[in-house]
Amino acid sequence: MSRISPVAALSALLLGGCGAEPAPSPDATSDTSAADLPDDRGAAQPRSEVPQPDASADATPELSDAGLDAPSDGPPDVPRGAPDVALDSTADATRDASPEAMAPAGTAPPGTLPGERAARDGENPVSLPRDTEVVLRVEGSGSEHLGFRLEFSPPGASVVLRVDRWDGSEARELGRTDAGAGLRVLAAFDPSGPRTFWVRLRATGAVGSARLTVTRTPFRDGARCVSDCARLLQLPLPNDPARDGYGTASNTVFRYQFGRRDLVQWVRYAGQVMARQGRAPFIPEDLSQWNGETPGVDVGAPRHASHQRGKDVDLSLYGNDGRAPWRSYCRVLAGSGGRECASGSVMNYDGLANAALFAPFFATARVTMCFLDRALIAVTRSALDQAIREGLVDGALRGLYGDGVHLQHWPNHDNHIHLRVSEAAPGAVVFEPFEAP
Ligand SMILES: [Zn+2]
Protein backbone atom coordinates (compact mmCIF):
# COMPACT_ATOMS: atom_id res chain seq x y z
CA MET A 1 0.00 0.00 0.00
CA SER A 2 1.09 3.49 -0.43
CA ARG A 3 2.85 5.15 2.39
CA ILE A 4 0.50 6.99 4.62
CA SER A 5 2.10 10.09 5.86
CA PRO A 6 1.96 9.86 9.60
CA VAL A 7 0.20 12.60 11.38
CA ALA A 8 2.83 14.90 12.64
CA ALA A 9 2.81 17.96 14.64
CA LEU A 10 4.59 20.98 15.76
CA SER A 11 2.51 20.62 18.77
CA ALA A 12 1.96 23.83 20.49
CA LEU A 13 2.00 22.38 23.87
CA LEU A 14 0.43 24.22 26.65
CA LEU A 15 1.42 21.85 29.35
CA GLY A 16 -1.52 20.31 30.94
CA GLY A 17 -3.64 21.10 27.97
CA CYS A 18 -3.85 19.67 24.56
CA GLY A 19 -1.68 20.35 21.60
CA ALA A 20 -2.38 22.30 18.50
CA GLU A 21 -3.57 20.73 15.33
CA PRO A 22 -0.95 18.53 13.83
CA ALA A 23 1.14 20.08 11.11
CA PRO A 24 2.82 18.21 8.28
CA SER A 25 5.58 15.97 9.43
CA PRO A 26 9.15 16.95 9.24
CA ASP A 27 10.78 14.55 6.92
CA ALA A 28 11.13 11.19 8.49
CA THR A 29 14.55 10.62 7.15
CA SER A 30 15.64 7.22 8.24
CA ASP A 31 14.03 3.86 8.01
CA THR A 32 14.07 3.64 11.71
CA SER A 33 11.87 6.67 12.04
CA ALA A 34 8.86 4.55 11.37
CA ALA A 35 10.29 1.43 12.84
CA ASP A 36 9.76 2.21 16.45
CA LEU A 37 10.68 -1.34 17.08
CA PRO A 38 11.74 -4.29 15.05
CA ASP A 39 8.83 -6.07 13.45
CA ASP A 40 8.56 -8.77 15.96
CA ARG A 41 10.39 -8.25 19.14
CA GLY A 42 9.75 -11.73 20.30
CA ALA A 43 11.40 -13.21 17.28
CA ALA A 44 14.55 -11.29 16.75
CA GLN A 45 16.63 -10.11 19.61
CA PRO A 46 20.21 -10.42 18.57
CA ARG A 47 21.65 -9.70 21.99
CA SER A 48 19.07 -11.46 23.99
CA GLU A 49 19.04 -11.24 27.68
CA VAL A 50 18.95 -14.38 29.70
CA PRO A 51 15.67 -16.23 29.27
CA GLN A 52 13.25 -15.84 32.11
CA PRO A 53 14.97 -17.57 34.93
CA ASP A 54 14.17 -20.68 36.74
CA ALA A 55 15.11 -19.56 40.18
CA SER A 56 15.92 -23.04 41.25
CA ALA A 57 18.37 -23.57 38.43
CA ASP A 58 21.41 -22.30 40.19
CA ALA A 59 20.44 -22.79 43.72
CA THR A 60 23.77 -24.33 44.54
CA PRO A 61 26.11 -21.42 44.57
CA GLU A 62 29.72 -22.26 44.94
CA LEU A 63 31.16 -19.28 46.53
CA SER A 64 34.46 -17.84 47.21
CA ASP A 65 35.16 -15.21 49.73
CA ALA A 66 38.04 -14.29 47.51
CA GLY A 67 35.59 -13.00 44.96
CA LEU A 68 35.48 -9.59 46.48
CA ASP A 69 38.67 -7.67 46.11
CA ALA A 70 37.73 -4.65 48.07
CA PRO A 71 38.09 -4.67 51.76
CA SER A 72 34.57 -4.29 52.91
CA ASP A 73 33.77 -1.19 54.81
CA GLY A 74 30.09 -1.78 54.56
CA PRO A 75 28.01 -3.56 57.15
CA PRO A 76 29.95 -6.36 58.76
CA ASP A 77 29.65 -9.92 57.71
CA VAL A 78 28.37 -12.50 60.07
CA PRO A 79 30.17 -11.92 63.32
CA ARG A 80 32.50 -14.79 63.87
CA GLY A 81 31.17 -15.56 67.28
CA ALA A 82 27.53 -15.11 66.45
CA PRO A 83 25.36 -18.16 66.32
CA ASP A 84 24.06 -19.11 62.94
CA VAL A 85 20.48 -18.12 62.53
CA ALA A 86 18.60 -20.83 60.78
CA LEU A 87 15.82 -19.57 58.58
CA ASP A 88 13.17 -21.52 60.41
CA SER A 89 14.28 -20.24 63.76
CA THR A 90 14.14 -16.52 63.12
CA ALA A 91 10.84 -16.23 64.91
CA ASP A 92 12.31 -17.73 68.02
CA ALA A 93 15.42 -15.69 67.65
CA THR A 94 13.57 -12.42 67.41
CA ARG A 95 11.01 -13.19 70.09
CA ASP A 96 13.62 -12.96 72.77
CA ALA A 97 15.31 -9.91 71.39
CA SER A 98 14.61 -6.46 72.64
CA PRO A 99 12.49 -4.46 70.18
CA GLU A 100 15.37 -2.23 69.15
CA ALA A 101 17.51 -5.24 68.43
CA MET A 102 14.98 -6.85 66.13
CA ALA A 103 15.80 -6.71 62.47
CA PRO A 104 13.06 -5.36 60.23
CA ALA A 105 11.04 -8.07 58.56
CA GLY A 106 12.51 -7.19 55.20
CA THR A 107 16.06 -7.78 56.35
CA ALA A 108 17.47 -11.23 55.80
CA PRO A 109 19.43 -13.02 58.51
CA PRO A 110 23.17 -12.64 58.13
CA GLY A 111 24.70 -15.30 55.96
CA THR A 112 21.46 -16.14 54.20
CA LEU A 113 23.37 -16.73 51.00
CA PRO A 114 26.62 -18.63 51.46
CA GLY A 115 29.61 -16.43 50.91
CA GLU A 116 27.64 -13.19 50.81
CA ARG A 117 29.66 -10.07 51.40
CA ALA A 118 28.33 -6.60 52.03
CA ALA A 119 28.65 -4.32 49.06
CA ARG A 120 29.70 -0.78 49.74
CA ASP A 121 27.97 2.20 48.20
CA GLY A 122 29.86 3.36 45.17
CA GLU A 123 32.51 1.25 43.52
CA ASN A 124 33.28 -2.32 44.49
CA PRO A 125 36.17 -3.89 42.60
CA VAL A 126 35.42 -7.58 42.20
CA SER A 127 37.26 -10.50 40.76
CA LEU A 128 35.15 -12.97 38.87
CA PRO A 129 36.77 -16.36 38.76
CA ARG A 130 35.34 -18.48 35.99
CA ASP A 131 32.21 -20.41 36.96
CA THR A 132 32.31 -19.14 40.52
CA GLU A 133 29.42 -17.13 41.84
CA VAL A 134 30.19 -13.94 43.70
CA VAL A 135 27.44 -12.64 46.00
CA LEU A 136 27.24 -9.08 47.27
CA ARG A 137 24.58 -8.11 49.75
CA VAL A 138 22.87 -4.72 49.74
CA GLU A 139 20.40 -3.36 52.28
CA GLY A 140 17.65 -1.19 50.82
CA SER A 141 16.00 1.46 52.95
CA GLY A 142 12.57 1.71 51.38
CA SER A 143 13.17 5.24 50.16
CA GLU A 144 16.05 4.67 47.77
CA HIS A 145 16.32 3.48 44.22
CA LEU A 146 19.18 1.00 44.06
CA GLY A 147 21.16 0.98 40.85
CA PHE A 148 23.58 -1.89 40.21
CA ARG A 149 26.08 -1.43 37.43
CA LEU A 150 28.78 -3.94 36.60
CA GLU A 151 31.57 -2.89 34.27
CA PHE A 152 34.12 -5.44 33.17
CA SER A 153 36.77 -6.28 30.66
CA PRO A 154 37.22 -7.72 28.19
CA PRO A 155 33.88 -6.26 27.04
CA GLY A 156 32.90 -9.46 25.27
CA ALA A 157 33.21 -11.61 28.37
CA SER A 158 30.26 -13.77 29.30
CA VAL A 159 28.93 -12.45 32.59
CA VAL A 160 25.53 -12.72 34.25
CA LEU A 161 24.31 -10.10 36.72
CA ARG A 162 21.39 -11.25 38.79
CA VAL A 163 19.47 -9.51 41.57
CA ASP A 164 17.65 -11.37 44.33
CA ARG A 165 15.31 -9.98 46.97
CA TRP A 166 14.59 -11.29 50.45
CA ASP A 167 10.91 -12.20 50.50
CA GLY A 168 10.74 -12.93 54.21
CA SER A 169 11.69 -16.54 53.92
CA GLU A 170 14.17 -16.84 51.08
CA ALA A 171 16.17 -15.00 48.48
CA ARG A 172 14.01 -14.80 45.38
CA GLU A 173 15.31 -13.81 42.00
CA LEU A 174 13.97 -10.56 40.57
CA GLY A 175 15.84 -10.62 37.29
CA ARG A 176 19.09 -11.17 35.50
CA THR A 177 20.92 -9.78 32.54
CA ASP A 178 23.66 -11.16 30.34
CA ALA A 179 23.71 -8.59 27.54
CA GLY A 180 25.71 -5.51 26.74
CA ALA A 181 29.38 -5.09 25.92
CA GLY A 182 31.34 -4.68 29.11
CA LEU A 183 28.28 -3.58 31.04
CA ARG A 184 25.44 -5.07 33.05
CA VAL A 185 22.79 -2.97 34.78
CA LEU A 186 19.79 -3.76 36.96
CA ALA A 187 17.84 -1.73 39.50
CA ALA A 188 15.69 -2.48 42.54
CA PHE A 189 13.30 -0.55 44.73
CA ASP A 190 11.06 -1.65 47.56
CA PRO A 191 8.95 1.09 49.10
CA SER A 192 7.63 -1.20 51.83
CA GLY A 193 10.65 -0.53 54.04
CA PRO A 194 14.06 -1.99 54.73
CA ARG A 195 14.80 -4.87 52.41
CA THR A 196 17.76 -7.09 51.67
CA PHE A 197 18.88 -7.55 48.10
CA TRP A 198 21.74 -9.52 46.67
CA VAL A 199 23.75 -8.96 43.54
CA ARG A 200 24.91 -12.30 42.19
CA LEU A 201 27.65 -12.31 39.60
CA ARG A 202 28.84 -15.23 37.56
CA ALA A 203 31.31 -15.33 34.70
CA THR A 204 31.42 -18.32 32.40
CA GLY A 205 34.57 -17.10 30.68
CA ALA A 206 37.70 -15.24 31.57
CA VAL A 207 37.20 -11.79 33.05
CA GLY A 208 40.18 -9.55 33.53
CA SER A 209 38.76 -6.91 35.79
CA ALA A 210 35.32 -5.99 37.02
CA ARG A 211 33.75 -3.32 39.14
CA LEU A 212 30.28 -3.20 40.63
CA THR A 213 28.90 0.25 41.36
CA VAL A 214 26.02 0.55 43.82
CA THR A 215 24.16 3.84 43.51
CA ARG A 216 21.47 4.90 45.97
CA THR A 217 19.11 7.59 44.76
CA PRO A 218 16.29 8.93 46.91
CA PHE A 219 13.10 7.78 45.25
CA ARG A 220 9.41 7.63 45.98
CA ASP A 221 6.41 6.40 44.09
CA GLY A 222 3.55 8.61 43.09
CA ALA A 223 1.83 10.52 40.36
CA ARG A 224 3.71 13.74 41.03
CA CYS A 225 7.36 14.47 40.57
CA VAL A 226 8.48 17.58 42.36
CA SER A 227 12.24 17.71 41.91
CA ASP A 228 15.14 16.08 40.13
CA CYS A 229 12.61 14.87 37.57
CA ALA A 230 15.00 14.61 34.64
CA ARG A 231 17.46 12.31 36.40
CA LEU A 232 17.99 9.14 34.44
CA LEU A 233 17.06 6.07 36.50
CA GLN A 234 16.65 2.48 35.49
CA LEU A 235 13.13 1.13 35.80
CA PRO A 236 13.30 -1.04 38.93
CA LEU A 237 12.70 -4.73 38.57
CA PRO A 238 9.19 -5.52 39.75
CA ASN A 239 9.20 -7.13 43.19
CA ASP A 240 5.91 -8.83 42.39
CA PRO A 241 4.41 -8.19 38.94
CA ALA A 242 0.92 -8.94 40.25
CA ARG A 243 1.22 -6.09 42.73
CA ASP A 244 3.53 -3.75 40.87
CA GLY A 245 1.39 -4.13 37.76
CA TYR A 246 4.26 -4.39 35.31
CA GLY A 247 6.57 -7.16 34.36
CA THR A 248 9.48 -8.12 32.21
CA ALA A 249 9.69 -10.44 29.25
CA SER A 250 12.37 -12.81 28.09
CA ASN A 251 13.45 -10.27 25.49
CA THR A 252 13.46 -7.22 27.75
CA VAL A 253 16.76 -5.43 27.30
CA PHE A 254 17.50 -4.02 30.71
CA ARG A 255 20.21 -1.62 29.67
CA TYR A 256 17.56 0.05 27.49
CA GLN A 257 15.23 0.73 30.42
CA PHE A 258 16.52 4.05 31.70
CA GLY A 259 13.96 6.80 31.96
CA ARG A 260 13.60 10.20 33.45
CA ARG A 261 12.70 9.97 37.11
CA ASP A 262 9.21 11.28 36.40
CA LEU A 263 8.53 8.79 33.63
CA VAL A 264 9.83 5.91 35.77
CA GLN A 265 7.48 7.09 38.52
CA TRP A 266 4.54 7.16 36.13
CA VAL A 267 5.20 3.73 34.66
CA ARG A 268 5.20 2.40 38.20
CA TYR A 269 2.14 4.43 39.12
CA ALA A 270 0.24 3.14 36.11
CA GLY A 271 1.22 -0.37 37.12
CA GLN A 272 -0.17 0.18 40.59
CA VAL A 273 -3.40 1.56 39.14
CA MET A 274 -3.82 -1.39 36.83
CA ALA A 275 -2.97 -3.89 39.58
CA ARG A 276 -5.63 -2.32 41.78
CA GLN A 277 -8.10 -2.88 38.98
CA GLY A 278 -7.15 -6.52 39.10
CA ARG A 279 -5.47 -6.48 35.72
CA ALA A 280 -2.50 -8.47 34.57
CA PRO A 281 0.89 -6.76 34.44
CA PHE A 282 1.78 -4.88 31.29
CA ILE A 283 5.26 -5.01 29.84
CA PRO A 284 7.37 -1.86 29.53
CA GLU A 285 10.10 -2.33 26.97
CA ASP A 286 12.50 0.33 25.74
CA LEU A 287 12.98 3.66 27.44
CA SER A 288 16.54 4.91 26.78
CA GLN A 289 19.97 3.38 27.02
CA TRP A 290 21.82 3.65 30.33
CA ASN A 291 23.57 6.73 28.93
CA GLY A 292 20.41 8.41 27.68
CA GLU A 293 20.95 7.55 24.04
CA THR A 294 18.49 5.83 21.73
CA PRO A 295 18.34 2.11 22.49
CA GLY A 296 20.46 0.16 20.04
CA VAL A 297 23.01 2.88 19.45
CA ASP A 298 25.39 0.82 21.54
CA VAL A 299 25.35 -1.95 18.96
CA GLY A 300 25.16 0.32 15.94
CA ALA A 301 21.50 -0.47 15.29
CA PRO A 302 19.15 2.11 16.80
CA ARG A 303 15.75 0.60 17.47
CA HIS A 304 13.94 3.95 17.36
CA ALA A 305 14.28 7.46 16.03
CA SER A 306 13.67 9.01 19.43
CA HIS A 307 13.84 7.51 22.95
CA GLN A 308 16.64 9.82 24.08
CA ARG A 309 17.12 11.20 27.57
CA GLY A 310 14.53 8.87 29.02
CA LYS A 311 11.50 10.82 27.83
CA ASP A 312 9.90 7.95 25.86
CA VAL A 313 8.61 4.53 26.79
CA ASP A 314 6.98 1.70 24.89
CA LEU A 315 4.29 -0.29 26.70
CA SER A 316 2.46 -3.44 25.76
CA LEU A 317 -1.33 -3.33 25.43
CA TYR A 318 -4.26 -5.23 26.93
CA GLY A 319 -6.26 -7.80 25.06
CA ASN A 320 -9.81 -8.97 25.67
CA ASP A 321 -8.33 -12.06 27.27
CA GLY A 322 -7.10 -9.87 30.12
CA ARG A 323 -3.45 -10.31 29.29
CA ALA A 324 -0.91 -7.78 28.08
CA PRO A 325 2.01 -9.53 26.43
CA TRP A 326 3.79 -7.88 23.54
CA ARG A 327 1.64 -8.85 20.53
CA SER A 328 -0.17 -7.36 17.58
CA TYR A 329 -3.87 -6.58 17.77
CA CYS A 330 -4.75 -6.53 14.09
CA ARG A 331 -3.87 -7.94 10.72
CA VAL A 332 -1.08 -5.72 9.51
CA LEU A 333 -0.28 -4.50 6.06
CA ALA A 334 3.26 -3.61 5.17
CA GLY A 335 3.54 -0.09 3.89
CA SER A 336 6.61 1.88 3.05
CA GLY A 337 6.36 3.48 6.46
CA GLY A 338 6.00 0.19 8.29
CA ARG A 339 3.17 -1.97 9.57
CA GLU A 340 -0.34 -0.60 9.72
CA CYS A 341 -3.57 -2.26 10.74
CA ALA A 342 -5.72 -3.28 7.81
CA SER A 343 -9.16 -1.73 7.86
CA GLY A 344 -11.58 -3.67 10.05
CA SER A 345 -8.96 -6.14 11.20
CA VAL A 346 -8.61 -5.23 14.88
CA MET A 347 -8.93 -8.30 17.05
CA ASN A 348 -8.71 -8.99 20.77
CA TYR A 349 -7.85 -5.36 21.61
CA ASP A 350 -9.48 -4.25 24.87
CA GLY A 351 -10.33 -0.60 24.34
CA LEU A 352 -11.60 -0.22 27.89
CA ALA A 353 -8.51 -1.61 29.59
CA ASN A 354 -6.19 0.36 27.36
CA ALA A 355 -8.12 3.57 27.93
CA ALA A 356 -7.61 2.85 31.62
CA LEU A 357 -3.89 2.21 31.07
CA PHE A 358 -3.35 5.55 29.37
CA ALA A 359 -5.31 7.51 31.97
CA PRO A 360 -2.70 7.64 34.76
CA PHE A 361 -0.19 9.01 32.27
CA PHE A 362 -2.60 11.58 30.86
CA ALA A 363 -3.57 12.60 34.38
CA THR A 364 -0.01 13.79 35.02
CA ALA A 365 -0.54 16.56 32.47
CA ARG A 366 3.03 15.88 31.35
CA VAL A 367 2.41 13.63 28.36
CA THR A 368 3.20 15.48 25.17
CA MET A 369 2.26 12.90 22.56
CA CYS A 370 1.67 9.19 22.13
CA PHE A 371 1.82 6.93 19.11
CA LEU A 372 -0.60 4.12 18.37
CA ASP A 373 -2.11 2.66 15.24
CA ARG A 374 -5.16 4.61 14.14
CA ALA A 375 -7.31 1.50 14.23
CA LEU A 376 -6.47 0.93 17.88
CA ILE A 377 -7.00 4.60 18.69
CA ALA A 378 -10.51 4.28 17.26
CA VAL A 379 -11.33 1.29 19.47
CA THR A 380 -9.88 3.05 22.50
CA ARG A 381 -11.99 6.11 21.87
CA SER A 382 -15.12 4.05 21.37
CA ALA A 383 -14.64 2.62 24.87
CA LEU A 384 -14.07 6.01 26.47
CA ASP A 385 -17.65 6.70 27.55
CA GLN A 386 -17.81 3.40 29.37
CA ALA A 387 -14.37 3.96 30.89
CA ILE A 388 -15.50 7.31 32.28
CA ARG A 389 -18.80 5.85 33.52
CA GLU A 390 -16.94 3.11 35.33
CA GLY A 391 -14.52 5.54 36.89
CA LEU A 392 -11.52 4.15 35.03
CA VAL A 393 -10.87 7.45 33.29
CA ASP A 394 -11.44 10.91 34.72
CA GLY A 395 -13.93 12.70 32.50
CA ALA A 396 -11.65 15.73 32.50
CA LEU A 397 -9.19 13.74 30.40
CA ARG A 398 -11.69 13.00 27.65
CA GLY A 399 -10.29 15.58 25.27
CA LEU A 400 -6.81 14.10 25.32
CA TYR A 401 -8.06 10.86 23.79
CA GLY A 402 -9.37 12.69 20.76
CA ASP A 403 -7.09 15.64 20.07
CA GLY A 404 -4.96 13.80 17.54
CA VAL A 405 -1.82 14.58 19.49
CA HIS A 406 -1.95 12.67 22.72
CA LEU A 407 -3.00 9.67 20.68
CA GLN A 408 -1.74 9.90 17.14
CA HIS A 409 -1.19 7.38 14.42
CA TRP A 410 2.21 6.05 13.49
CA PRO A 411 3.18 2.86 11.68
CA ASN A 412 4.50 -0.08 13.68
CA HIS A 413 2.28 0.68 16.65
CA ASP A 414 -0.13 -2.22 16.30
CA ASN A 415 1.53 -4.00 19.23
CA HIS A 416 2.40 -1.25 21.71
CA ILE A 417 1.87 2.35 22.63
CA HIS A 418 4.71 4.82 22.66
CA LEU A 419 4.36 7.48 25.35
CA ARG A 420 6.39 10.65 25.54
CA VAL A 421 6.60 13.06 28.42
CA SER A 422 7.65 16.67 28.52
CA GLU A 423 11.23 17.66 29.23
CA ALA A 424 10.21 21.20 30.10
CA ALA A 425 9.97 22.50 33.61
CA PRO A 426 6.60 21.88 35.21
CA GLY A 427 4.29 24.76 34.55
CA ALA A 428 6.31 26.15 31.67
CA VAL A 429 4.51 27.06 28.50
CA VAL A 430 6.62 25.73 25.67
CA PHE A 431 6.42 24.57 22.11
CA GLU A 432 7.55 21.02 21.86
CA PRO A 433 8.40 20.12 18.27
CA PHE A 434 7.15 16.94 16.79
CA GLU A 435 9.62 14.10 16.87
CA ALA A 436 8.99 10.75 15.27
CA PRO A 437 8.90 7.80 17.64
ZN1 LIG B 1 8.77 3.92 21.07
Residues whose N, C-alpha, C, O or C-beta is under 5 A from the ligand:
A	BS01	ZN	D36 V313 D314 H418 P437
